[in-house]
Structure formats: structure tokens, C-alpha cells
Amino acid sequence: MEIPEGLKYSKQHHWVAPEDSTVVIGITDHGQQQLGEIVYVELPNVGDKISKDDPFGVIESVTAETELYAPVSGTVIEVNEELPQSPEIINEDPYGDGWLVKVELGDPSEIDELLDAKEYEELIESENE
């Protein structure tokens, strides 16, 4: 299981890559493994506002459907247009081509509330106990 350094993580198994006043959001390697084969993704539209801890989309695998919860608040400035046609990209490359959305941060301090790689690894270990 891959947990890259330099990213931030939510307890809902999303990763956040800060880039100045914007962030890229995706599903962690652990998160996609838990879901299994992903067959459908519903994402917000460019211009939509998302709020921390509120649902902003849906992801469906062959075994489950789950809501995507925003790790930060802000305005969606870009959506991964490949995912609706090829949702399996999330399974194949969760930290690269499988990103979900890019967001202009509403409150940059929310980044500080997320977990670092070590804290996220500890969260996964505690969930597996």
C-alpha cells in the first residue's frame, strides 16, 4: 500500500495535494483497495462549491456505492474528465491520473487539520485492528 509523503490525508481516505491556493483531491491507495473494482464516478461541476466533510460526489464499485466527502472547502476549478468514461483509472493510478477534482481553497487553514503520511498510516493500522 502506497502512502506518499508530501500529501495530506482525510479520515475518509482522500488525499490532498496542496498547490499554493489550490489543491488536487483524490482517493488514497488504501481507499481504492477497500472499494475494489471501481465502475462509476459522479463528480461535481466546475464552479460548484464544496464544503469540508460534506458529500461532493459518488463512487461506485462492484461491491459498494459510497459518497465522496470533501476534505476541504472551496470552489471546484477542474474535474478529471477521464473518470466518467474510465473510472478504473482510480484503481490503476490513485495518486496520478486517478485524481478527482482541483479546488480553489476557501479556507487554507483546513489543510492543517488533515493528516500527514505517518498519521494516515497509523489511522489505517488502527482500522485494521
N, C-alpha and C positions, 0 to 999 in steps of 0.2 A: 504494500500500500504506500502510495506516494503522498507526502505532505511537504510541499516546497516551502523553504524559508522565504521570508520577504513578503508573504501574503498574510492577510488576516482571515480569520475563520469565525463562522457563527455556529451556535449550538445546533442549528438546523441543517448543518453540513453544507453550507455555502462558503465559497472563498471570495475574497475581495482583494483586488489588486489596485492600490491607490496610485493615481497618476495626476499629481497636482490637485486641481479642484474636481476631478472626475475619478470614477472608479469603474473597473470592469468586474462583473459579478458572474460566478459560475457555480457549478455543483462540484463538491470535492470528489476525489477518487473513492473515498470510503462511501460517500453518499450514493454515487452511481453504482457501486458494487452492491449496496444494500437493496437498491431498487431492482437490479437485474437488467435485462434487455429493455432499453427504452424505446417505445414505439410511437409516442406522441408528446409534443410540447406546445403549450399555449403561452405566448409571451405578451407583455403589454405593447402598446403602440408608442412610437416616438412622440414625445410631448406629454405622455402620461406622467402623472405624479405618483410616486410610490412612497409609502411610509414605513419606517422601521417596524419590524415584527408583524406587518400586515401582509396578507397574500397579494402577490403581484402576477401570478401565473399558475399554470398547472403542468405537471409532468406525469406521464403515464408509462408504466412498464407492463410487461406481460402478466405481472402478478399484482400490481397495485397502482392506484392513482393517488397522487398527493399534491397538495398545494405548495407552491414556492413562496417562502416568506422572505420579505425584504430585510437584508442585514443592515441597511442604511436607508435614510430618507433622501429623496431628491427627484429630479426630472429625468426621464429616460431620453437619452440623446442618440442612442443607436441600439438596434436589435440585431441579433445574429440571424440573418435572413436564411441561412442554410438549414437551420434546425427544423422548421416545419416540414420540409421535404425529406430531411435526413437526420432524424432525432438520434440515431445510433452514434453520431459523431460524439455525443456526450460520453458514451461508453468507451469509445476509441481514444479520445484525447480530451479528458475533462478540464485540463489546465491550459489547453491551447485552443484548437479550433472549436472545442465544445463550449466556449463561453456563451453566456445567455444575453446579457444586456450591458450597456455602458450608461452610467448615470452621472449627471451633474449633481454634486453633493448639495443638500440643503443645509446640513449641519456637520461640518468636517470633524467636530469633536466625537461624533458617533463612531468613527474609526477606532478611537482609543478604547471603546467599550468591547471591541471584538477580541478574539483570542489570537495569540501568536501560535506558531507551529508547535512548540512544545506543549502549550496549554491545550491545543486541539488534540494532540496525540494522547495526552492524559485523559481528556474527555472520552475519546474512543475506548481507551483501555477500561475506564470506569463503566462504560455502557456494556462492555463485553464480559464483565464480572458476573 
